[in-house]
Amino acid sequence: MSRSLNDLRPECRRLVDPWLDDCAAAEIDLLVTCTLRSMQDQAILYAQGRTTPGPVVTNAKPGQSAHNYGLALDVVPLIHGKPDWSGNSPVWTEVANLGQARGLQWLGAPDSQFREMAHFEVPNWRQLAGLTS
């Protein structure tokens, strides 16, 4: 799995770069934990909590995640230098609001089918990936 912003497609970078600048301007320190994910890595994550130990962390099989096409990233805010995975901090709300204001879809929203607090993606990623017409 990659954490490099350079592995994101240009369509994603056009949304992500200004969002990250907005977060920095708001003095929010973000750690990018995943950008591009191979199909093999997606299969390993999908198996977690199903056929391998650990909690279920994704409902996306290989080819069903925007990460597989460079059209999503996962982030976590750092609070006093430590990752805050809780999703309960007001910083998460600000990160989400800033991302959505830049056109990113946030899968941590309460109405998401499978909440992934750290996940932001290009809304029309399926079309960009050639999965829909």
Number of C-alpha atoms within 10 A of each C-alpha: 15 17 17 13 18 12 18 21 16 12 13 22 18 14 18 24 13 14 22 18 13 17 20 12 10 13 9 18 21 19 15 16 15 20 27 25 23 16 18 14 14 20 15 14 21 19 19 15 13 11 9 12 9 11 11 13 14 16 13 15 16 19 18 14 21 25 28 21 22 27 27 28 25 20 20 22 22 15 13 8 10 11 14 16 14 9 15 10 12 9 19 20 15 14 24 24 15 19 22 16 13 17 18 22 18 24 18 19 14 11 8 11 10 14 15 17 22 21 22 26 25 22 16 13 20 17 10 16 15 9 10 9 7
